[in-house]
Amino acid sequence: MLKAYANRAMGLISERITYPDSARRNQMEGRAVMLLTVDRRGRLTNLKMVEGTGHAPLDEAILAGARAVPNFGRLPEGYPDATLTFSAAIRFMLME
């Protein structure tokens, strides 16, 4: 139930991330991990980059994508806590 929620949240974030043009031109790639906290109503209450890509434009695009999600959806029925904190990994890769 929580894994499905986190996977859906990742999809919402991924839909809102765009590969920065400057990063494409400079062939920047990388993987980042962020920690998100969502309240019972699905609102993002905390966002922290715990492992960056090493490239500021990519990291900024990831954080902007997460912040652009208007609502992650209500927490699963029966989840006992007021908030849910989970990690999400995003990878930027250029295709040949």
Helices and strands as residue ranges (DSSP letters): H 2-15, H 21-25, E 30-39, E 44-51, H 56-67, E 83-92
